[in-house]
């Protein structure tokens, strides 16, 4: 009888172990299938999503007076771009009233072997002629030249975990001779990397573990985290740089010398009074049905800001901070009341004094 009990116990233990091994094998197989479905490289490299940016364009600014020339017309400090550690910089070009005309990203071409020199200026493609005209107006007698760069392509590279930022890994370039610029986006880590390539090469030919994504995904990510880009989000002559979170995007220096539009911007900064900010909003109706500049109201009918732009139900609105935590509403183009909810982006400084 005792032998029978021992045999039965051993059989159950063996059966349990066998089932445990089968369960572990099934879990392992499921894990492998899941990893494969996520399309991750087997060598552990991050699989970047690469997005073409046809709505942006590049202007080459070159000549011995490049730095001093740009220093007088942008909000950021060109001396930073001359440091080896800084190769990309965000800034705004303002009008004399201190309002934003154009949002730009500057890329240093120092030491580049491809014949380019000076800096590359990235701006909204729809205003490239206006930007070129403005540069020529302020050139005066400076030794500086401007030229469009139709042969260059601009890409945004985002890791699969978009909240991780680029600090954890850098894209693995397989054709370095065709990549002119590869730098972290200077506005926030959540925007990944910026890449400028020569020719019309596909990103899969230049970066290992890379897939080409739809540009609409890039814009949806921008609106989700609340990052403005281009004239739709920052209407020329209307948007104020500090209300547009230029400080949070490391796009302004308060220690550099004079530049166009500096007086109002510096005075607003030193008084510390910013009553409205550009914030990400979630809407109950698609953004395409909303008019740019439509007035926001609280449920009680108090003015709460203006709507800017968006994609689907994600967007950006200029919101009065006093009402940022309240439910907001506006009228769509067909007269329907649309509700909005504003949120505070994760990449904003946690210290309220900032």
ChimeraX attribute file (.defattr): number of C-alpha atoms within 10 A of each C-alpha:
attribute: neighborCount
match mode: 1-to-1
recipient: residues
	/A:1	6
	/A:2	7
	/A:3	8
	/A:4	9
	/A:5	10
	/A:6	11
	/A:7	12
	/A:8	12
	/A:9	12
	/A:10	12
	/A:11	12
	/A:12	12
	/A:13	12
	/A:14	12
	/A:15	12
	/A:16	12
	/A:17	12
	/A:18	12
	/A:19	12
	/A:20	12
	/A:21	12
	/A:22	12
	/A:23	12
	/A:24	12
	/A:25	12
	/A:26	12
	/A:27	12
	/A:28	12
	/A:29	12
	/A:30	12
	/A:31	12
	/A:32	12
	/A:33	12
	/A:34	12
	/A:35	13
	/A:36	12
	/A:37	9
	/A:38	11
	/A:39	12
	/A:40	17
	/A:41	14
	/A:42	10
	/A:43	7
	/A:44	8
	/A:45	15
	/A:46	21
	/A:47	22
	/A:48	27
	/A:49	23
	/A:50	26
	/A:51	23
	/A:52	20
	/A:53	18
	/A:54	12
	/A:55	13
	/A:56	19
	/A:57	22
	/A:58	26
	/A:59	20
	/A:60	19
	/A:61	23
	/A:62	19
	/A:63	15
	/A:64	12
	/A:65	17
	/A:66	20
	/A:67	19
	/A:68	14
	/A:69	20
	/A:70	20
	/A:71	19
	/A:72	20
	/A:73	21
	/A:74	25
	/A:75	28
	/A:76	25
	/A:77	23
	/A:78	21
	/A:79	12
	/A:80	14
	/A:81	20
	/A:82	13
	/A:83	10
	/A:84	9
	/A:85	8
	/A:86	15
	/A:87	20
	/A:88	23
	/A:89	25
	/A:90	23
	/A:91	27
	/A:92	21
	/A:93	25
	/A:94	25
	/A:95	18
	/A:96	15
	/A:97	15
	/A:98	21
	/A:99	24
	/A:100	25
	/A:101	24
	/A:102	25
	/A:103	24
	/A:104	23
	/A:105	20
	/A:106	22
	/A:107	26
	/A:108	20
	/A:109	21
	/A:110	14
	/A:111	10
	/A:112	12
	/A:113	10
	/A:114	12
	/A:115	7
	/A:116	15
	/A:117	17
	/A:118	21
	/A:119	23
	/A:120	26
	/A:121	22
	/A:122	19
	/A:123	23
	/A:124	20
	/A:125	17
	/A:126	13
	/A:127	17
	/A:128	18
	/A:129	11
	/A:130	13
	/A:131	19
	/A:132	14
	/A:133	13
	/A:134	13
	/A:135	18
	/A:136	14
	/A:137	9
	/A:138	13
	/A:139	17
	/A:140	10
	/A:141	7
	/A:142	14
	/A:143	12
	/A:144	20
	/A:145	16
	/A:146	18
	/A:147	12
	/A:148	16
	/A:149	14
	/A:150	11
	/A:151	10
	/A:152	17
	/A:153	22
	/A:154	21
	/A:155	23
	/A:156	23
	/A:157	31
	/A:158	28
	/A:159	23
	/A:160	14
	/A:161	12
	/A:162	16
	/A:163	15
	/A:164	15
	/A:165	19
	/A:166	22
	/A:167	10
	/A:168	8
	/A:169	12
	/A:170	17
	/A:171	23
	/A:172	16
	/A:173	18
	/A:174	13
	/A:175	12
	/A:176	13
	/A:177	12
	/A:178	17
	/A:179	21
	/A:180	19
	/A:181	22
	/A:182	21
	/A:183	20
	/A:184	24
	/A:185	22
	/A:186	22
	/A:187	21
	/A:188	17
	/A:189	18
	/A:190	23
	/A:191	24
	/A:192	27
	/A:193	24
	/A:194	21
	/A:195	21
	/A:196	19
	/A:197	21
	/A:198	17
	/A:199	12
	/A:200	11
	/A:201	13
	/A:202	15
	/A:203	24
	/A:204	15
	/A:205	12
	/A:206	19
	/A:207	20
	/A:208	18
	/A:209	21
	/A:210	24
	/A:211	16
	/A:212	15
	/A:213	16
	/A:214	12
	/A:215	17
	/A:216	13
	/A:217	13
	/A:218	20
	/A:219	19
	/A:220	17
	/A:221	18
	/A:222	21
	/A:223	25
	/A:224	21
	/A:225	23
	/A:226	25
	/A:227	24
	/A:228	24
	/A:229	18
	/A:230	19
	/A:231	21
	/A:232	14
	/A:233	23
	/A:234	22
	/A:235	17
	/A:236	19
	/A:237	16
	/A:238	13
	/A:239	20
	/A:240	23
	/A:241	25
	/A:242	21
	/A:243	17
	/A:244	20
	/A:245	20
	/A:246	21
	/A:247	19
	/A:248	15
	/A:249	19
	/A:250	15
	/A:251	23
	/A:252	22
	/A:253	17
	/A:254	15
	/A:255	9
	/A:256	15
	/A:257	11
	/A:258	14
	/A:259	19
	/A:260	19
	/A:261	20
	/A:262	23
	/A:263	13
	/A:264	14
	/A:265	20
	/A:266	16
	/A:267	11
	/A:268	13
	/A:269	13
	/A:270	9
	/A:271	8
	/A:272	11
	/A:273	9
	/A:274	12
	/A:275	10
	/A:276	22
	/A:277	20
	/A:278	29
	/A:279	29
	/A:280	27
	/A:281	28
	/A:282	21
	/A:283	22
	/A:284	15
	/A:285	17
	/A:286	16
	/A:287	22
	/A:288	14
	/A:289	15
	/A:290	21
	/A:291	17
	/A:292	18
	/A:293	14
	/A:294	17
	/A:295	18
	/A:296	24
	/A:297	23
	/A:298	18
	/A:299	14
	/A:300	9
	/A:301	11
	/A:302	11
	/A:303	15
	/A:304	24
	/A:305	24
	/A:306	21
	/A:307	25
	/A:308	24
	/A:309	24
	/A:310	27
	/A:311	19
	/A:312	15
	/A:313	17
	/A:314	24
	/A:315	29
	/A:316	29
	/A:317	28
	/A:318	25
	/A:319	27
	/A:320	21
	/A:321	17
	/A:322	10
	/A:323	17
	/A:324	21
	/A:325	13
	/A:326	15
	/A:327	14
	/A:328	25
	/A:329	21
	/A:330	25
	/A:331	17
	/A:332	17
	/A:333	13
	/A:334	9
	/A:335	10
	/A:336	12
	/A:337	13
	/A:338	18
	/A:339	19
	/A:340	25
	/A:341	16
	/A:342	24
	/A:343	15
	/A:344	14
	/A:345	14
	/A:346	11
	/A:347	16
	/A:348	16
	/A:349	11
	/A:350	9
	/A:351	6
	/A:352	6
	/A:353	6
	/A:354	9
